[in-house]
Amino acid sequence: MDRDATRALTGPLVAVSCLLDPDAIVIGGRLPVPLIERLSARLDAALAQVSMPNRVPVHPAQMAAEAPAIGAAILPFLDQLLPSDAILMQAGRSDPI
């Protein structure tokens, strides 16, 4: 599975690296942390073999395991702090209602 994922992701990561010129690529998500770490290492090695103008390191996300909990925890803050969709839509209108 690691080899298939590495093969499938190497091309798109080369394209992203050349198009956007990021300082690093961070891999995370709902995968188990050991798998993310192994995939990041394999992708880093695969990208090192590709001739590119900028060598982009691949790192595992630091909070990959906690990301769903952090996303859920921020929802109440977003609900209270951000303007509602109705206000945003009304702000974009040029004619008064």
C-alpha positions as CSV (number, residue, x, y, z in Angstrom):
1,M,0.0,0.0,0.0
2,D,2.8,2.4,0.8
3,R,4.4,2.0,-2.6
4,D,1.1,2.5,-4.4
5,A,0.4,5.7,-2.4
6,T,3.9,7.0,-2.9
7,R,3.7,6.3,-6.7
8,A,0.2,8.0,-6.8
9,L,1.2,11.1,-4.8
10,T,4.7,11.8,-6.2
11,G,3.5,13.3,-9.5
12,P,0.9,15.6,-8.0
13,L,3.4,16.7,-5.3
14,V,6.0,17.5,-8.0
15,A,3.4,19.6,-9.8
16,V,2.4,21.4,-6.6
17,S,6.0,22.0,-5.7
18,C,6.8,23.5,-9.1
19,L,3.7,25.5,-9.3
20,L,3.4,27.0,-5.8
21,D,7.0,26.7,-4.6
22,P,6.1,25.8,-0.9
23,D,8.7,25.6,1.8
24,A,7.5,22.2,2.9
25,I,4.7,19.6,2.3
26,V,2.9,18.4,5.3
27,I,1.1,15.0,5.2
28,G,-1.7,14.4,7.8
29,G,-5.3,13.2,8.1
30,R,-7.2,10.3,9.5
31,L,-4.6,7.7,8.8
32,P,-2.7,6.1,11.7
33,V,0.3,8.2,12.8
34,P,2.9,5.4,12.0
35,L,1.4,5.2,8.4
36,I,1.6,8.9,7.9
37,E,5.2,9.0,9.1
38,R,6.1,6.1,6.8
39,L,4.3,7.7,3.9
40,S,6.0,11.1,4.5
41,A,9.4,9.4,4.6
42,R,8.8,7.5,1.3
43,L,7.4,10.7,-0.4
44,D,10.4,12.7,0.8
45,A,12.8,10.0,-0.6
46,A,10.8,9.9,-3.9
47,L,10.9,13.7,-4.3
48,A,14.6,13.7,-3.7
49,Q,15.0,11.5,-6.8
50,V,13.2,14.0,-9.0
51,S,15.0,16.9,-10.7
52,M,13.2,20.0,-9.5
53,P,14.3,23.7,-9.2
54,N,13.5,23.6,-5.4
55,R,13.9,20.6,-3.1
56,V,10.7,20.5,-1.0
57,P,10.9,18.4,2.2
58,V,7.9,16.3,3.2
59,H,7.0,16.1,6.9
60,P,4.2,14.3,8.8
61,A,1.7,16.7,10.4
62,Q,2.5,17.3,14.1
63,M,-1.1,17.2,15.2
64,A,-2.5,14.6,12.7
65,A,-4.1,12.5,15.4
66,E,-5.7,15.5,17.1
67,A,-6.9,17.3,14.0
68,P,-10.6,16.1,14.1
69,A,-10.9,17.1,17.8
70,I,-9.3,20.5,17.1
71,G,-11.6,21.1,14.2
72,A,-14.7,20.1,16.3
73,A,-13.5,22.3,19.2
74,I,-13.2,25.4,17.0
75,L,-16.8,25.2,15.6
76,P,-18.5,27.0,18.6
77,F,-16.0,29.8,18.3
78,L,-16.6,30.2,14.6
79,D,-20.3,30.2,15.2
80,Q,-20.0,33.1,17.8
81,L,-17.2,35.1,16.2
82,L,-17.8,35.0,12.4
83,P,-20.7,37.0,10.8
84,S,-23.7,35.0,9.6
85,D,-24.1,34.0,6.0
86,A,-27.1,36.4,5.7
87,I,-25.0,39.3,6.8
88,L,-22.2,38.4,4.4
89,M,-24.6,38.0,1.5
90,Q,-26.2,41.4,2.3
91,A,-22.8,43.1,2.6
92,G,-22.1,42.1,-1.0
93,R,-25.2,43.8,-2.4
94,S,-25.0,47.3,-3.9
95,D,-28.8,48.0,-3.7
96,P,-30.6,48.4,-0.3
97,I,-33.3,45.9,0.6
